[in-house]
Amino acid sequence: MTLGLHHMLNKYVSIRAKNIFSATVLICMAMFVIGLAFNLGVRAESRSVKLTFTSKGKNEYLFDTGVLRGKLRKDGRTLGLSSVVHVPSGVKLDGRFGIFSYYRIFTANKRYGHAAWDWPSVSKLLPDGAVQIVWPADRDHPFEMTAIYRLTGQTTLDLETTVKAQKDLHQFEVFLASYFLETFPMSCVYVGGNPETEGKPGFLIAKKSFGDWQMFPKDEQVLQIIQDGRWQKEPNPVKWAIMPYMAAPVGVRRSAVANLKVVLMAPPNDCFAVSTPYEGESHCSLYLSLFGRDVQAGETAKSRSRLVVTTDISNDRILDLYQKYIKELLSLAASDADQ
């Protein structure tokens, strides 16, 4: 399992970095066929279940897939997904500041205000039932940021984040936050081999003994981003305990109620750290650090992430879900290369 996932991640990174060299085109074409079959399956599923948002007034959107029900931009506030309920169990998921909520935005040693959820934004329902939210560029934020929330399954939501730079953005970061109720006290992150996981890749529980606030970076290279001073900026500066390197950007929040697990994931090139407070800490949060690279003036950069809510699932099955996600992205990359 882990060798196959490692191979797939390497393939994904290679495709993104080399813009799909001719040596990989045949492989990607095969993945495109798999992706086409998947997309046809999604279309068939969408005929029987509603994988779309619906408008409520001008600034609020509702969704109900039959398994998940909730709101986006509740009361017109840009706080991600809220009032999210797992319908079969009746368990509410989200905490005070929502799930997949845009929190801190950084460049090198600079923080842009308190949180993106405070910034002016506009939204609209797209023809395919997804929701687009745009934060326009202004004097204080020299970039336009766009989020597209799209339901891709009864238990799955994909998020696409795009930034269009008006000036050079050095080591740009979107700190994407997800807050859960206290019924989701346990968090863990998929890490490489270390003593806690018996020298093998595995899910490491965020124990209190490791520190109050724990960050799992991608590798040694990104530490200079994390430690450049951005996390000392008010309000609410954070001193992170640097944890073992993640094996892939996959984090989990677990509830004992109905044995629910919420899985957050991202492609390896799009997320440079996953972070969380210790198990049982009152924030009950999980964070993805997106981008982590320079974005030049006039450039448009994109990052993807996925949310899956599931029950009674093993760690191996979580990795299967991640592997499926990467396959889908490979298929899309192959499709884009052919156009």
C-alpha positions in Angstrom: 0.0 0.0 0.0 2.6 2.6 1.1 5.0 1.7 -1.7 2.2 2.1 -4.2 1.2 5.5 -2.7 4.8 6.6 -2.7 5.2 5.7 -6.4 2.0 7.6 -7.2 3.0 10.7 -5.3 6.4 10.7 -7.1 4.5 10.4 -10.4 2.2 13.3 -9.5 5.1 15.5 -8.5 7.0 14.6 -11.7 4.0 15.5 -13.9 3.4 18.8 -12.2 7.1 19.8 -12.2 7.9 18.7 -15.8 4.5 19.6 -17.3 4.0 16.0 -18.4 7.0 15.1 -20.5 6.4 12.9 -23.5 7.7 9.8 -21.6 4.7 10.1 -19.2 2.0 10.8 -21.7 1.0 7.2 -22.3 0.7 6.6 -18.6 -1.4 9.7 -18.2 -3.6 8.8 -21.1 -4.4 5.6 -19.3 -5.2 7.6 -16.2 -7.4 9.8 -18.3 -9.5 6.8 -19.3 -9.8 5.9 -15.7 -10.8 9.5 -14.9 -13.3 9.5 -17.7 -15.0 6.4 -16.3 -15.0 8.1 -12.9 -16.5 11.3 -14.2 -19.2 9.3 -15.9 -19.9 7.6 -12.6 -20.1 10.9 -10.9 -22.6 12.2 -13.5 -24.7 9.0 -13.0 -24.6 9.5 -9.3 -25.5 13.2 -9.6 -28.8 12.1 -11.3 -29.8 10.2 -8.2 -28.3 12.4 -5.4 -28.0 16.2 -5.4 -24.3 17.1 -5.6 -24.9 20.8 -6.0 -25.3 23.9 -3.9 -28.5 25.9 -4.0 -28.9 29.6 -3.4 -30.6 31.0 -0.4 -30.9 34.7 -1.1 -27.9 36.5 -2.5 -25.1 35.4 -0.1 -25.9 32.0 1.4 -25.8 28.5 -0.2 -27.3 25.2 1.0 -26.3 21.6 0.2 -27.8 18.2 1.0 -26.3 15.1 -0.5 -28.4 12.7 1.5 -25.3 12.0 3.7 -24.1 15.5 4.4 -26.2 18.6 4.9 -25.0 22.2 5.6 -24.4 25.8 4.5 -21.8 27.9 2.8 -21.5 31.6 3.6 -24.1 31.3 6.4 -25.6 34.8 6.9 -23.3 36.1 4.2 -20.1 35.4 6.2 -17.1 33.8 4.5 -16.4 31.2 7.1 -16.3 28.1 5.0 -18.8 25.2 5.6 -21.1 25.6 8.6 -24.1 23.8 10.1 -22.7 20.6 8.6 -24.6 17.5 9.7 -23.8 13.9 9.0 -27.4 13.0 8.2 -27.4 9.2 9.0 -26.1 9.8 12.5 -27.4 13.3 13.2 -23.9 14.4 14.3 -23.0 18.1 13.7 -19.4 18.5 12.5 -18.3 22.1 12.4 -17.1 24.4 15.2 -17.2 28.1 15.5 -15.2 29.2 12.5 -16.3 26.5 10.0 -14.7 23.9 7.8 -12.4 24.8 4.9 -12.3 28.4 6.1 -9.7 30.9 4.9 -7.8 32.1 7.9 -4.3 33.6 7.9 -2.7 34.7 4.6 1.1 35.2 4.6 4.1 36.2 2.5 7.6 36.1 3.9 7.6 37.5 7.4 4.3 39.3 6.6 0.7 38.7 7.6 -2.2 40.2 5.7 -4.6 41.5 8.4 -6.3 39.1 10.9 -8.1 36.6 8.6 -9.4 36.4 5.1 -12.8 35.6 6.5 -12.9 39.3 7.5 -12.2 40.6 4.0 -14.9 41.8 1.6 -15.8 39.1 -0.9 -18.4 38.3 -3.6 -19.9 34.9 -4.5 -22.0 33.2 -7.2 -23.4 29.8 -8.0 -21.7 28.3 -11.0 -23.6 26.4 -13.7 -22.4 23.0 -12.5 -23.7 23.7 -8.9 -20.4 24.7 -7.4 -19.9 28.0 -5.5 -17.3 30.5 -6.4 -16.1 33.1 -3.8 -13.7 35.9 -4.9 -11.7 38.3 -2.6 -10.8 41.2 -4.9 -7.3 42.7 -4.8 -7.0 46.0 -3.0 -4.3 48.3 -1.5 -3.9 46.0 1.5 -4.0 42.7 -0.4 -2.0 42.9 -3.6 -3.6 39.7 -5.0 -7.0 38.4 -6.0 -8.0 35.2 -4.3 -10.7 32.8 -5.6 -12.2 29.7 -3.9 -14.4 27.2 -5.7 -16.3 24.7 -3.4 -17.6 21.7 -5.4 -19.4 18.6 -4.2 -18.0 15.6 -5.9 -19.7 12.8 -3.9 -22.2 12.3 -1.1 -19.4 12.4 1.4 -16.8 14.4 -0.5 -16.1 18.1 -1.2 -13.3 19.5 -3.3 -11.9 23.0 -2.9 -9.8 24.9 -5.4 -7.9 27.9 -4.3 -6.5 30.3 -6.9 -4.4 33.4 -6.4 -3.6 36.0 -9.0 -0.7 38.2 -7.9 -0.6 41.9 -8.6 3.0 42.1 -7.3 5.6 39.5 -6.4 4.5 37.4 -3.4 7.5 35.8 -1.8 6.7 32.4 -0.1 3.0 32.9 -0.3 0.8 30.9 2.1 -2.9 30.3 2.6 -3.5 28.8 6.0 -6.7 26.9 5.4 -8.5 26.2 8.7 -11.1 23.6 9.7 -12.8 23.7 13.1 -14.8 20.9 14.5 -17.1 20.4 17.6 -15.6 19.0 20.8 -17.0 15.6 19.8 -14.0 15.4 17.4 -11.2 15.5 20.0 -8.6 13.3 18.3 -6.4 14.4 15.4 -3.6 12.6 13.5 -1.4 13.2 10.5 0.2 10.8 8.1 3.9 10.9 8.7 7.1 9.2 7.4 8.9 6.6 9.5 9.7 7.6 13.0 9.9 5.9 16.4 6.3 6.6 17.3 5.1 4.7 14.1 7.7 1.9 14.5 10.0 3.3 11.8 7.3 3.1 9.1 4.9 5.6 7.5 1.8 5.9 9.6 -0.8 8.1 11.3 0.7 9.9 14.3 -1.8 11.0 17.0 -1.2 14.6 18.2 -0.5 13.8 21.8 -0.2 16.6 24.3 3.3 15.6 25.2 4.5 16.6 21.8 3.4 20.3 22.3 0.3 22.5 22.4 0.5 23.4 18.7 2.0 20.9 16.3 3.1 21.4 12.7 4.0 18.5 10.4 6.1 20.0 7.5 6.7 18.4 4.1 10.5 18.4 4.4 13.4 20.3 5.8 13.3 22.9 3.0 10.0 24.4 4.1 11.1 25.0 7.7 12.6 28.3 6.6 9.1 29.4 5.5 7.5 28.3 8.8 10.2 30.0 10.9 10.6 33.2 8.9 8.7 35.3 11.5 5.2 35.1 10.1 3.9 33.2 13.1 5.0 35.9 15.5 2.6 38.4 13.9 -0.3 39.6 16.1 -3.1 38.7 16.7 -2.7 35.3 18.3 0.9 34.4 17.5 1.8 30.7 17.6 4.9 28.9 18.6 4.8 25.6 16.7 6.3 22.3 17.8 7.9 21.0 14.6 6.8 17.4 14.2 8.1 14.5 12.0 7.8 15.2 8.2 4.5 14.2 6.7 4.5 11.3 4.2 1.6 12.9 2.4 -0.7 15.9 3.2 -3.4 13.8 5.0 -4.9 14.8 8.3 -7.8 13.2 10.2 -10.2 14.4 12.9 -12.1 11.5 14.7 -15.2 11.4 16.7 -16.3 8.5 19.0 -19.9 9.4 18.1 -21.0 7.1 15.3 -17.3 6.4 14.7 -17.0 9.4 12.3 -13.8 10.5 10.7 -13.2 13.7 8.8 -10.3 13.4 6.4 -8.5 16.4 4.9 -6.1 15.9 2.0 -4.2 17.8 -0.6 -1.7 17.0 -3.5 1.9 16.9 -2.4 2.9 20.0 -4.5 0.0 22.1 -3.2 0.3 21.7 0.6 3.6 22.1 2.5 2.4 21.5 6.1 -0.5 20.0 8.1 -1.0 21.3 11.6 -3.2 20.7 14.6 -3.4 21.4 18.4 -2.9 18.4 20.7 -5.6 15.7 21.1 -8.4 17.1 23.3 -7.4 20.8 23.0 -10.5 23.0 22.8 -10.0 24.4 19.2 -10.6 20.9 17.8 -9.0 22.2 14.6 -7.0 20.9 11.6 -5.1 23.1 9.2 -3.5 22.9 5.7 -0.7 25.2 4.7 -1.2 25.8 1.0 1.1 27.0 -1.7 4.4 27.7 0.1 6.1 29.2 -2.9 6.8 32.4 -4.7 4.1 33.8 -7.0 5.3 36.4 -9.4 3.5 39.5 -10.4 0.9 38.7 -13.1 1.1 35.0 -12.3 -1.9 32.8 -11.4 -1.3 29.9 -9.0 -3.6 27.2 -7.9 -3.9 24.8 -5.0 -6.4 21.9 -4.4 -7.7 20.2 -1.3 -10.4 17.6 -0.5 -12.7 16.9 2.5 -14.1 13.4 3.0 -16.5 12.4 5.9 -16.6 8.7 6.5 -17.5 6.1 9.2 -15.8 3.0 10.5 -12.8 3.3 8.2 -9.3 1.8 8.6 -6.1 3.8 8.1 -5.4 1.7 5.0 -8.7 2.7 3.6 -8.0 6.3 4.2 -4.8 5.9 2.2 -6.9 4.2 -0.5 -9.1 7.4 -0.6 -6.0 9.5 -1.0 -4.6 7.3 -3.7 -7.9 7.6 -5.6 -7.7 11.4 -5.2 -4.3 11.5 -6.7 -5.4 9.3 -9.6 -8.2 11.7 -10.4 -5.8 14.6 -10.4 -3.5 12.7 -12.7 -6.4 12.1 -15.1 -7.2 15.8 -15.1 -3.6 16.7 -15.7 -3.5 14.3 -18.7 -6.7 15.8 -20.0 -5.4 19.3 -19.7 -2.2 18.3 -21.5 -4.2 17.0 -24.5 -6.1 20.2 -24.9 
